[in-house]
Amino acid sequence: MEIGIVGLGKMGGNMAERLLQRGHRVVGSDLAEPARERIRELGGVGVGSVTEIVGELKQSPKIIWSMVAAGHVTDSVINEAAALLSPGDIIIDGGNSKYTDSVRRYNELKEKGIRFMDAGTSGGIWGLQEGYCLMVGCDPDTFEAVEPLLKSLAPEDGLLHAGPAGSGHYVKMVHNGIEYALMQSYAEGFEILKASPYPDLDLEAICEVWRHGSVVRSWLLDLAADAFKKDPNLDQITGWVEDSGEGRWTVQESIDHAVPAPVIALSLYLRFRSRQADSFSMKVLAALRNEFGGHAVKKAE
């Protein structure tokens, strides 16, 4: 089969390479010439625009996979592709879009006869070697048309047709909310170990022993072991943690459906806290303790 991929960054580029390794024809576009050249070196076709992708695809239905930032950039790619495609062709959004945007895009494209799939994609930079866990939402005929490509990307048992349009990105949203909480739990545990009365604890060695038979073993723990191996005290990075949206949307869904999710919510709020050099709320707490109880405060330097 053949596919056009818009966006050849780390994720999109590695997905293109995995598909090429499995015998599919890939036409990829990216604004960066090095990304296009990499695809050419791997045996694919590297071009500079969506228009060129559509022109290079020979099979029917034509399949365009968008791997660009969520929001207006994704809308721009989808709208540009839709203007060039024919009824029955397929557009896939593999980015971290909000599920409501996917439902909207499905309905807009359906009016033009173009099929749409939202593909929640997990695997990060390791997906090339391990495969990508895929959670997709679409009509049954769309899934059937794209299934060979999806199976080439996913590891065994790593592909799910979750349901109709939007469901794939909804499942991926909650997946990322859980990821926030798991990461926060590991982070807090290792901070306690770091602050323990045993100053010579080897965090990498602790990761390694937990990875073998422990109930807390996981791929995230594997990655923690790699991180401590490279930088035992994490001296080379700062504690600034960004969020890309899915955690916020998960928390909002919990509010909308009255489902308590305190751990996921707190993990999101702590990411916000990581970006504050000195929290004003903590200053207020210190001032109040000083006012009502005369508790000592630390003066600003």
C-alpha positions in Angstrom: 0.0 0.0 0.0 1.0 3.6 -0.2 0.4 6.6 2.1 1.2 10.3 2.3 2.5 11.6 5.6 2.4 15.3 6.4 5.0 16.2 9.1 8.3 14.2 9.2 9.5 15.2 12.7 10.7 12.5 15.1 7.3 10.8 15.3 6.2 11.2 11.7 9.6 10.5 10.3 10.0 7.3 12.4 6.5 6.1 11.4 7.4 6.7 7.7 10.6 4.6 8.2 8.7 1.8 9.9 6.2 1.7 7.0 9.0 1.7 4.4 10.7 -1.2 6.2 7.5 -3.2 5.9 7.3 -2.6 2.1 4.8 0.2 1.9 5.3 3.2 -0.4 5.6 6.5 1.5 5.3 10.0 0.2 6.3 12.4 3.0 6.2 16.2 3.2 7.9 18.5 5.6 9.0 22.1 5.6 12.6 21.0 6.6 14.7 19.7 3.7 16.8 17.4 6.0 13.5 15.6 6.9 12.6 15.2 3.3 16.1 14.0 2.4 16.0 11.4 5.1 12.8 9.9 3.6 14.5 9.8 0.2 17.5 8.0 1.6 15.2 5.4 3.1 13.5 4.8 -0.3 10.5 7.0 0.1 9.5 10.2 -1.8 10.2 13.4 0.0 8.3 16.5 -1.1 7.6 20.0 0.2 3.8 20.3 0.3 0.4 18.6 0.7 -0.3 19.4 -3.0 2.8 17.4 -4.0 1.8 14.5 -1.8 -1.6 14.2 -3.4 0.0 14.4 -6.9 2.5 11.6 -6.1 -0.1 9.1 -4.7 -1.2 6.7 -7.4 -3.5 4.2 -5.6 -7.1 4.7 -4.7 -8.3 5.5 -2.2 -5.6 8.1 -1.5 -4.6 8.1 2.2 -3.1 11.2 3.9 -1.8 10.9 7.4 -1.3 14.2 9.3 1.4 14.2 12.0 1.5 17.9 12.9 0.7 20.0 16.0 -2.9 19.9 17.2 -5.2 22.8 16.6 -5.1 25.3 13.7 -2.1 23.6 12.1 -4.0 20.3 11.8 -7.0 22.1 10.5 -4.8 23.8 7.8 -3.4 20.5 6.7 -6.8 18.8 6.6 -8.4 21.6 4.7 -5.6 21.8 2.2 -5.8 18.0 1.6 -9.6 17.9 1.4 -9.6 20.5 -1.4 -7.4 18.1 -3.5 -8.9 14.7 -2.7 -11.8 12.9 -4.2 -14.8 11.2 -2.6 -13.8 8.0 -0.9 -10.2 9.2 -0.1 -9.1 9.1 3.5 -7.5 11.6 5.9 -6.0 10.4 9.2 -5.1 12.7 12.1 -2.4 10.9 14.1 -1.6 13.9 16.3 -2.8 14.7 19.8 -6.0 16.5 18.8 -8.9 17.0 21.1 -11.6 14.4 20.4 -14.3 17.1 19.8 -12.2 18.5 17.0 -12.0 15.0 15.5 -15.8 14.7 15.6 -16.1 18.1 13.9 -13.6 17.2 11.2 -15.3 13.9 10.6 -18.6 15.7 10.0 -17.1 18.4 7.8 -15.2 15.9 5.6 -18.3 13.5 5.4 -20.2 16.3 3.6 -17.5 16.2 0.9 -17.5 12.4 0.7 -14.0 12.2 2.3 -13.4 9.6 5.0 -11.7 10.5 8.3 -9.9 8.6 11.0 -8.6 9.9 14.3 -5.6 7.8 15.4 -4.4 8.2 18.9 -0.7 7.2 18.6 1.5 6.2 21.5 5.1 5.1 21.4 7.2 8.3 21.2 10.7 8.0 19.7 10.8 4.3 20.6 8.0 3.5 18.1 10.3 2.7 15.3 11.8 -0.2 17.2 8.9 -1.2 19.4 5.9 -0.3 17.2 3.1 2.2 17.9 0.1 1.5 20.1 -2.8 2.8 17.9 -6.3 3.7 19.2 -8.4 4.7 16.2 -11.9 6.1 15.7 -13.7 5.9 12.4 -16.4 4.1 10.3 -15.9 0.4 9.8 -15.2 0.7 6.1 -12.5 3.3 6.7 -10.8 1.0 9.3 -10.9 -1.9 6.8 -9.3 0.2 4.1 -6.4 1.4 6.3 -5.9 -1.8 8.5 -2.9 -3.1 6.6 -1.0 0.1 7.2 -2.1 0.2 10.8 -0.9 -3.3 11.4 2.5 -2.5 10.0 2.8 0.4 12.4 1.5 -1.4 15.6 3.1 -4.2 17.5 1.1 -7.4 18.0 -2.1 -6.6 19.9 -1.3 -2.9 19.8 -4.1 -1.9 17.5 -7.6 -1.0 18.6 -10.6 0.2 16.6 -12.1 2.0 19.5 -15.4 3.1 17.9 -16.8 6.0 15.8 -15.0 9.2 15.0 -13.5 10.9 18.1 -13.2 7.7 20.1 -9.6 7.1 19.2 -8.5 10.5 20.4 -10.7 10.2 23.5 -9.0 6.9 24.5 -5.6 8.5 23.8 -6.5 11.5 25.9 -7.3 9.4 28.9 -4.2 7.3 28.3 -2.1 10.5 28.6 -4.0 11.5 31.7 -3.0 8.2 33.3 0.5 8.7 32.1 0.7 12.0 33.9 -0.3 10.3 37.2 2.1 7.4 36.8 5.0 9.7 36.0 4.2 11.9 39.0 4.1 8.8 41.3 7.5 7.7 40.1 8.9 11.2 40.5 7.7 11.6 44.1 9.0 8.2 45.0 12.5 8.9 43.7 12.5 12.3 45.4 11.8 10.6 48.7 14.7 8.2 48.0 16.9 11.1 47.2 16.0 12.8 50.5 16.4 9.6 52.6 18.9 9.2 55.5 20.9 6.9 53.1 22.8 9.4 50.9 24.5 6.8 48.7 21.4 5.1 47.3 21.9 4.2 43.7 18.8 5.2 41.9 19.7 3.4 38.7 20.3 0.2 40.7 16.9 0.6 42.4 15.3 1.0 39.0 17.0 -2.1 37.8 15.9 -4.3 40.8 12.3 -2.9 40.5 12.2 -3.8 36.8 12.6 -7.5 37.6 9.6 -9.1 39.3 8.3 -5.9 41.1 4.7 -4.9 41.0 5.7 -1.4 39.9 7.7 -2.5 36.9 6.8 -0.7 33.7 8.2 0.9 30.5 8.3 4.2 32.3 10.5 2.6 35.0 12.7 1.3 32.2 13.0 4.9 30.9 13.8 6.1 34.4 16.6 3.6 34.6 18.0 4.9 31.3 17.8 8.5 32.5 19.6 7.8 35.8 22.3 5.8 33.9 23.0 8.9 31.7 22.8 11.4 34.5 22.7 9.9 38.1 21.6 13.1 39.8 19.8 14.6 36.8 22.1 17.6 37.1 21.9 18.3 33.4 18.2 19.2 33.4 15.9 21.6 35.2 12.5 20.7 36.8 10.4 22.5 34.2 7.6 20.2 33.0 5.4 21.2 30.1 2.0 19.7 29.3 0.6 19.3 25.7 -3.1 19.4 26.5 -4.3 15.8 27.0 -4.0 16.0 30.8 -6.1 19.1 30.9 -8.8 17.6 28.7 -8.9 14.4 30.8 -9.4 16.5 34.0 -12.1 18.5 32.3 -13.8 15.3 31.2 -13.8 14.1 34.8 -15.4 17.3 35.9 -18.0 17.2 33.1 -19.0 13.6 34.0 -18.6 14.0 37.8 -16.0 11.3 37.9 -13.4 12.0 40.7 -9.9 11.9 39.3 -7.8 13.6 42.1 -4.5 11.9 41.3 -4.6 12.8 37.6 -5.8 16.4 38.4 -3.0 16.9 41.0 -0.4 15.6 38.6 -1.5 18.2 36.1 -1.4 21.0 38.7 2.1 20.0 39.8 3.3 20.4 36.2 2.0 24.0 36.5 3.9 24.4 39.8 7.1 23.2 38.1 7.2 26.3 35.9 7.1 28.7 38.9 10.4 29.8 40.2 8.7 31.1 43.4 5.0 30.4 43.8 3.0 33.3 45.0 0.5 30.9 46.7 3.3 29.5 48.8 4.2 33.0 49.8 0.7 33.6 51.0 0.7 30.3 53.0 4.0 31.4 54.6 2.6 34.8 55.4 -0.6 33.4 56.9 1.4 31.0 59.2 3.5 33.9 60.3 0.5 36.0 61.0 -1.6 33.6 63.0 1.1 31.7 64.8 4.3 33.6 64.5 5.9 30.9 62.5 9.2 31.8 61.0 9.4 32.9 57.4 12.3 32.7 55.1 13.2 36.2 53.9 13.7 36.8 50.2 17.2 37.5 49.1 
